[in-house]
Amino acid sequence: MRGPIAPPQVPLAASRGEVFADLVQDSVDRLERRWPQLGEVDFLVLEVPRLEGAGDAWADEAVPLGGIIPAREGRRARVVVYRRPVEIRTKGREERATLVHEVVVEQVAELLGLTPETVDPRYGED
């Protein structure tokens, strides 16, 4: 019998990118309970950060895991999480979920001008 092992709506069929985006959304959902203003912020997942110039290169420890794009000219503020750098630094789903949450908390803290511990009192405990 030929055909897919599982229908598309079953988690087995979720791509790595979709699973990662779900981790980011889980983290955002946790934070929105405490910070409802995050409903006005867009959260994005990009594969990798862009280099500024053609001759630029990343040192391994200098590759950002996330970033923010402040609101301007009718655009909402954005928090970006870079999937590939996070995946490279983690081994399993739990470790990845923890790192994703830390990155989201750090970027939200920067956007709001707060400390990560203020944004999420459990920051750094996982």
C-alpha positions as CSV (number, residue, x, y, z in Angstrom):
1,M,0.0,0.0,0.0
2,R,1.4,3.4,-1.0
3,G,0.7,6.7,0.6
4,P,1.7,8.8,3.6
5,I,2.3,7.1,6.9
6,A,0.1,9.7,8.7
7,P,-2.4,12.3,7.5
8,P,-1.1,15.9,7.4
9,Q,-3.0,17.0,10.5
10,V,-1.2,14.4,12.6
11,P,1.9,15.7,14.5
12,L,4.0,13.0,12.8
13,A,3.7,15.0,9.6
14,A,4.8,18.3,11.2
15,S,8.0,19.7,9.7
16,R,10.9,20.7,11.9
17,G,10.1,24.4,11.2
18,E,6.5,23.9,12.3
19,V,7.5,22.1,15.5
20,F,10.0,25.0,16.2
21,A,7.3,27.6,15.5
22,D,5.1,25.8,18.0
23,L,7.8,26.0,20.6
24,V,8.0,29.8,20.0
25,Q,4.2,30.1,20.2
26,D,4.1,28.1,23.5
27,S,6.6,30.5,25.0
28,V,4.7,33.5,23.8
29,D,1.4,32.1,25.2
30,R,3.1,31.7,28.6
31,L,4.3,35.3,28.6
32,E,1.1,36.8,27.3
33,R,-0.8,35.8,30.4
34,R,1.5,38.1,32.4
35,W,2.2,40.7,29.7
36,P,-1.0,41.2,27.6
37,Q,0.6,44.0,25.6
38,L,2.6,41.3,23.8
39,G,-0.6,40.8,21.7
40,E,0.6,43.9,19.9
41,V,4.0,42.3,19.0
42,D,4.6,40.0,16.1
43,F,6.8,36.9,16.8
44,L,8.7,35.5,13.8
45,V,10.8,32.5,13.2
46,L,13.6,32.9,10.6
47,E,16.1,30.2,9.6
48,V,19.3,32.2,10.2
49,P,20.2,35.8,10.9
50,R,21.3,37.9,8.0
51,L,24.8,39.4,7.8
52,E,25.0,43.1,7.4
53,G,27.7,43.3,4.7
54,A,29.0,41.0,2.1
55,G,32.4,40.5,3.8
56,D,30.9,39.9,7.3
57,A,31.2,36.5,9.0
58,W,29.9,35.1,12.3
59,A,32.2,33.8,14.9
60,D,30.5,30.7,16.4
61,E,29.7,32.3,19.7
62,A,28.6,35.5,18.2
63,V,25.7,34.1,16.1
64,P,22.5,35.7,17.5
65,L,19.7,33.4,18.6
66,G,17.1,36.1,18.4
67,G,16.5,39.8,17.8
68,I,14.0,42.6,17.9
69,I,12.7,45.0,15.3
70,P,11.2,48.0,17.1
71,A,7.8,49.3,16.0
72,R,7.8,52.2,13.4
73,E,5.8,53.8,10.7
74,G,2.6,51.8,11.3
75,R,4.5,48.5,11.7
76,R,4.2,46.5,14.9
77,A,7.3,45.6,16.9
78,R,8.7,42.2,16.1
79,V,10.6,39.6,18.0
80,V,12.6,37.2,15.9
81,V,13.9,33.7,16.9
82,Y,16.5,32.1,14.6
83,R,15.7,28.4,14.2
84,R,19.0,27.0,13.0
85,P,21.3,28.5,15.6
86,V,19.0,27.4,18.4
87,E,18.7,23.9,16.9
88,I,22.5,23.6,16.6
89,R,22.9,24.4,20.3
90,T,20.3,21.9,21.6
91,K,20.1,18.1,21.6
92,G,16.4,17.3,22.4
93,R,13.0,18.8,22.4
94,E,13.0,19.7,26.1
95,E,16.4,21.4,25.8
96,R,15.3,23.2,22.7
97,A,12.0,24.3,24.3
98,T,14.0,25.7,27.3
99,L,16.4,27.6,25.0
100,V,13.6,29.0,22.8
101,H,11.8,30.3,25.9
102,E,15.0,31.9,27.2
103,V,15.6,33.6,23.8
104,V,11.9,34.8,23.7
105,V,12.1,36.1,27.3
106,E,15.4,37.9,26.6
107,Q,14.1,39.6,23.4
108,V,10.8,40.6,25.1
109,A,12.8,42.0,28.0
110,E,14.9,44.1,25.6
111,L,11.8,45.3,23.8
112,L,10.1,46.3,27.0
113,G,13.2,47.7,28.6
114,L,13.1,45.2,31.5
115,T,15.2,42.5,32.9
116,P,14.5,38.9,31.8
117,E,13.7,38.0,35.5
118,T,11.0,40.7,35.5
119,V,9.5,39.4,32.3
120,D,9.5,35.8,33.6
121,P,10.4,35.2,37.3
122,R,11.4,31.6,36.4
123,Y,14.0,32.8,33.8
124,G,17.2,30.8,34.1
125,E,15.7,28.2,36.5
126,D,15.1,25.5,33.8
